[in-house]
């Protein structure tokens, strides 16, 4: 069992930056690949970024590539999402998730545990 808690969301102006954190419980954090998803009002939940167990490999949605960076610190049981050059269309609730799967990181069906989400609002 893993509990995930997101933090760091808030209101930011377009072009600004924000860093999200996801803290995980337990001693098996390094056994899970981690992902970030987001959901805007009236939209389906979509993949944003993922990182392998060791942090050696990362994956990004085309919409955020070059602007967002995912990282993890296994000693702190924490995964991060550094966001730069934010746009109003980035406004959404951002969710952290954990998966035991090897690959298939873009599919939300492959994730076993989810956080409660944190709101990110980008003003124009």
FENTAFEN-V725661 format. One record per run of one state. SS is the DSSP state (~ for helix, > for strand, _ for the rest). FROM is the first residue (numbers start at 1). TO is the last residue. If there is no record, write none. Layout:
# FENTAFEN-V725661
SS_FROM_TO + SS_FROM_TO
This chain:
# FENTAFEN-V725661
__1_3 + >_4_7 + __8_9 + >_10_13 + __14_17 + >_18_24 + __25_28 + ~_29_31 + __32_32 + >_33_39 + __40_45 + >_46_51 + __52_57 + >_58_60 + __61_67 + >_68_73 + __74_77 + >_78_83 + __84_87 + ~_88_90 + __91_91 + >_92_99 + __100_107 + ~_108_110 + __111_112 + >_113_114 + __115_117 + >_118_123 + __124_124
